[in-house]
Amino acid sequence: MRDSQAPLTPRRRRRRRALSLGIALLALALATAAVVAAASAKSGSESAKVKVGLITKDATNPFFVKMHQGANAAAKKYGADLKYAAGKSSSDNASQIAAIENMTTAGYKGILITVADGKAENGAITKARKAGVVVIALDSPTDPKNVTNALFATNNFNAGVLIGKYARAATRGKTVTIAMLDEHAGSSVGALRHNGFLKGFGIKSGNKQITCVGNGGGATAPSQTAMENCLQKNPNINVVYTINEPSAAGAWTALKNAGKSKAATTVVSVDGGCAGVRNVRAGVIDATSQQYPLKMASLGVAAIVRYAKTGKKPQGYTDTGVNLIAKTAVAGVSSKGLKYGLANCWG
């Protein structure tokens, strides 16, 4: 038997060093292969994610901020890749059209959009659909509605009807002088709410009780200016319809500066954001129709992911709900109180 402690010959030492080097190189190769495989798997997983686009009218309105949050949460839940774009204002059609075109070129599976105009984005949406993109309108329908695959929204006409009924009941027996602050010409959601208010109040467009129709753009400062202009036309205005709660806040500033009291005016609106519901509590807004933007966006993302996995396209109209929130209920008009409004508000 050979002595294990006997010195190795130079030849055997060379063989041992070569064997050790070979083992080390093999280990390095295996480790490198594992890293490459992991990176490839990660890349494959990322590329396999369903690409979903969300386009809103602007990025600052609390309604659209909550919609963006809802879409982000749903994208994370379903493993989708969300891209967000927004106009510079509620009437910025050009930015929305550019976003639609960019998302289509980038191969997005579906686009969720709150259109700035009922018709201006139609051409870009039609091209996107021809390219295989599913397009879902959120909150604001296109004109005609079938330009998009589907609509997930509040029934904005009914939202207007609710506040119209409330304003009528709250002012029953009084001489009424009405101002209406709309969003902007061409706004589909604005037209629905405006006409719904008229229906609920029980009057038609052009009624002599409507002394002024202004354009506040759905924003606070322009709505204050629009309300000031209306008060110059007729200082006796005591009922104000507003397209949304930022508009209502601007209108109230103008009314207050003109010496109007909360008790002497009835201001109604639509949205149900937390700031708006707090203004209902404060008496600035008498009643608001609360809608649920997070739900719209969440359902929209889920529908696009489902389409990507099953090939089933969303279609038709999905009503995401609306409730009238009022500090003081009025007879004959169904409403929920401040507790419910604050528990379900957003922003």
C-alpha positions, 0 to 999 in steps of 0.5 A, a space after each residue: 500500500 502506498 503511503 498517503 503522505 508521500 509527496 506527489 510527483 510533478 506530473 500528479 500535481 499538474 493533473 490535480 491542479 487541472 482537475 481543480 481548475 476544471 471543477 471551478 470553471 464548471 461551477 462558474 459556467 453553471 452559476 452563469 447559466 442560472 443567472 442568465 436563465 433567471 434574467 430570461 425568465 424575468 424578461 419573459 414574465 415582464 414581456 408577458 404582462 398585459 399592457 393597459 393604458 389609462 387616459 383621463 381628461 386631466 391629472 389633477 381633478 380628484 376624480 381622475 386621481 382616484 381613477 388612476 389609483 384604482 387602475 394602478 391597484 387593479 394592474 398590480 392585482 392582475 399582473 398588468 402593465 399600466 401606462 397613464 396619460 392625461 390632458 392638460 385640461 378637461 378640453 385637451 383633445 389633442 393630448 388624448 388623441 396623441 396618447 391613444 396613438 402612442 399606446 396603439 403603436 406600443 402594442 397595448 392590449 386595451 385602453 381605458 379613457 375618459 374622453 374630453 369630447 364626445 366626438 373629437 377622439 372618435 377617429 383615433 379610437 376607431 384606428 386603435 380598435 382596427 389595430 386590435 386594441 380594446 377601448 373602454 370609455 370610463 365615465 364619459 361616453 363617446 358619441 355614438 357610444 359604440 365607437 368604444 367596445 364598452 362603457 363603464 360609468 355612472 349613469 350621468 343622466 340619472 345623476 343629473 335627475 337626482 340633483 334636479 329633483 332635489 333642487 325642485 323639492 328644496 325650493 318648492 313654493 319659492 320663485 326660482 332663478 337658475 344658473 347652470 355651470 357646465 363643463 365645456 362645449 362638446 363634453 358628453 358627460 356634461 350634456 348628460 348631467 345638464 339634461 338630467 338636471 332639467 328633467 329632474 327639475 321638471 323644465 326644458 332647455 330655454 325655460 325662463 327660470 334659467 337666467 344664465 348658462 356658463 362654462 366653468 370648465 369643471 374647475 374652481 377658478 373658471 367657475 367662480 368667474 362664470 358665476 360672477 358673470 351670471 350674477 351680473 346678468 341677474 343678481 337674483 339667482 338662487 338655484 345653481 347647478 354645477 357640473 362637478 364639485 370643484 365647480 360648485 366651490 368656485 360658484 359658492 365663492 362668487 355667491 358669497 362675495 355677492 352677499 348671498 347666504 347658504 340658506 338663501 341659495 340652493 347649490 347642487 352638483 355631481 361627484 361625491 369626492 371627499 372635499 365635495 361631501 365635506 362641502 355638503 356638510 358645511 352647507 356650501 353644496 346642498 346635495 351631490 350625486 356620488 359616483 365611484 371612479 375607483 370602481 370604474 377603473 378597477 372593472 376596466 383593467 379587469 375586463 382588459 386582462 380577461 380579454 387578453 387571457 380569454 379573447 372575450 371582449 367587453 361590450 355594452 354598458 356597465 352601470 357603476 352606481 350613483 347615490 344622492 348625498 344630502 345633509 338634509 333629506 327632502 320629501 319624495 327624493 331618495 338620498 343618503 346622509 353624510 355618514 354614508 357619503 364620507 364613508 364612500 367618498 374619494 380624493 
